[in-house]
Amino acid sequence: MGGSRLRAALAGIAAVVLGAGAGELTAAWFAPSSSPVASIGGALIDLAPAWAKHTAIDLFGSFDKAALVTGIVIVMLAVAAGLGILESRVPRAGALLCGVLGVAGIVAAATRADAAALAWLPSSVAGVVAAFTIGPLVRLGAAPGGSATRTTGTTRTVSAPASGATDPTRAPHPATTAAGAHELDRRRFFAWTGVAAAAGLAAAVGGTLLQAGARTAQAARAALRLPRPAQTAAPIPAGADLQIAGLSPVVTPNADFYRIDTALLVPQVDPAQWSLRIHGMVDHPLTLTWNQLLALPLEESYTTLACVSNEVGGDLIGNAKWLGYPIRNLLARAGPHADADMVLSTSVDGFTASTPLPVLTDDRAAILAIAMNDAPLPTEHGFPVRMVVPGLYGYVSATKWVVDLEVTRFDRATAYWTDQGWAPRGPIKLESRIDVPRATGTVPAGDTVIAGVAWQQHTGVSKVEVQVDAAAWQTAQLAPAISDDTWVQWRLPWRAEPGDHTIRCRATNRLGQVQTSVQASPVPDGASGWPEVRVHVG
């Protein structure tokens, strides 16, 4: 890339970074959920086909949002460089396209389910700032020093004096003056582009730190004192956690709990403004406020949640103690119609999930949760209120930031993931996983242990078997389960012989059904097959 093209590209990047930063700062004050990057990213998530979303989750797991934001930034910088080069060749064309990108951001922000009245403003500011900045920066870097040799209608060429023919009594030669002007303009260009880019980055960081909605929600979360539960969770049985290095703990710490959702920017919900509407095919529609929810007799329970995108042997699963109010009690107050069979839950950001009505009205611990492991729900896990439903994959039951429950029918309404080809009901499949030893790891020869977890929430696990290479299946020691709604740990002593080995496992549930060996991908209703790891014993 030539010097002039490089300067044009840098000018485009600086202008777009300044515009994006201004947009992020504007969003912080006026529309926290409508920042330009979040709006474009959210639109991309909604428009992406199901296979692309599954691939992202498979590749990046809980870091899929960070990967998307990184990708958006990289593409934005590449496009900005192109706009700068275009502006240098076709004046005002780059500025025009900056405005077009701003309009795209406005459309993306204004069409979001959680769009505020000023959702259009951040992208408008971003587009205008970038459009008005790119031209001057590009012109500043187009031909540094060129004005010294330009005349009206003609071009004057000057020749440098012969080597050694200098005269200190004469004025500086025009070539020397042009070179000085060139260096001065070059410095001026890099100074201004640097200032623009730095200002944009500072504004973006400032916008992140100053988000009013985030401050309010976090302050409310920090001030929350959890009510005393009317019904406490049963104590964890002695021996439920086998305390084996490398084995997942029986209760997953909040910081390690997987996060899979469609929210690029985590919703910041002020509990004082939160309410839940229950309506649709019911006799008595009702609305529940935050204070009313806290005043209800809340119950504790342990439940393992799993993502339908979890591959066989994957880690998109976790177990926690939850505090909340049974959804069946609220539905009983509302009085569902006899022909209703589904509850469509909606998040504050527009995500929807389809949950079978019988699952929410039987005796399982399906709750509106406000706490996780004795702490208010982390913001990224749904603060102030989310759904927790044992026995179903999260995509049809675990709606975070929930604000609406519509009682309806599967033949009348569809949800976010079912619209993209996933099964509408999503019952948990019988699964198991090997945690120790790690796949592709090296194990010292001698006595060691094979260990892992198994689960089928609301059914329970009665047995786990392990096979090493082609040997006979061996029954593993099963730790006491907290309940049928949680996973269970297991272990098997193993005399590791030198060489390469393949280890696999399978579970049996309390109904006598054995985990299938049939391999299936997560789409459309969860992965299946026996997990296996290959290890080298040295």
Secondary structure as GFF3:
##gff-version 3
##sequence-region A 1 538
A	DSSP	alpha_helix	3	30	.	.	.	ID=ss1
A	DSSP	three_ten_helix	32	34	.	.	.	ID=ss2
A	DSSP	alpha_helix	36	47	.	.	.	ID=ss3
A	DSSP	alpha_helix	50	60	.	.	.	ID=ss4
A	DSSP	three_ten_helix	61	63	.	.	.	ID=ss5
A	DSSP	alpha_helix	64	89	.	.	.	ID=ss6
A	DSSP	alpha_helix	93	110	.	.	.	ID=ss7
A	DSSP	alpha_helix	121	142	.	.	.	ID=ss8
A	DSSP	three_ten_helix	146	149	.	.	.	ID=ss9
A	DSSP	alpha_helix	174	210	.	.	.	ID=ss10
A	DSSP	alpha_helix	212	223	.	.	.	ID=ss11
A	DSSP	three_ten_helix	254	256	.	.	.	ID=ss12
A	DSSP	three_ten_helix	271	273	.	.	.	ID=ss13
A	DSSP	beta_strand	275	280	.	.	.	ID=ss14
A	DSSP	beta_strand	286	289	.	.	.	ID=ss15
A	DSSP	alpha_helix	290	295	.	.	.	ID=ss16
A	DSSP	beta_strand	299	306	.	.	.	ID=ss17
A	DSSP	beta_strand	317	326	.	.	.	ID=ss18
A	DSSP	alpha_helix	327	334	.	.	.	ID=ss19
A	DSSP	beta_strand	342	347	.	.	.	ID=ss20
A	DSSP	beta_strand	352	356	.	.	.	ID=ss21
A	DSSP	alpha_helix	357	361	.	.	.	ID=ss22
A	DSSP	beta_strand	367	372	.	.	.	ID=ss23
A	DSSP	beta_strand	375	376	.	.	.	ID=ss24
A	DSSP	three_ten_helix	379	381	.	.	.	ID=ss25
A	DSSP	beta_strand	386	388	.	.	.	ID=ss26
A	DSSP	three_ten_helix	394	396	.	.	.	ID=ss27
A	DSSP	beta_strand	402	408	.	.	.	ID=ss28
A	DSSP	three_ten_helix	418	420	.	.	.	ID=ss29
A	DSSP	beta_strand	431	436	.	.	.	ID=ss30
A	DSSP	beta_strand	442	443	.	.	.	ID=ss31
A	DSSP	beta_strand	446	455	.	.	.	ID=ss32
A	DSSP	beta_strand	461	468	.	.	.	ID=ss33
A	DSSP	beta_strand	474	475	.	.	.	ID=ss34
A	DSSP	beta_strand	477	478	.	.	.	ID=ss35
A	DSSP	beta_strand	488	496	.	.	.	ID=ss36
A	DSSP	beta_strand	499	509	.	.	.	ID=ss37
A	DSSP	beta_strand	532	537	.	.	.	ID=ss38
###
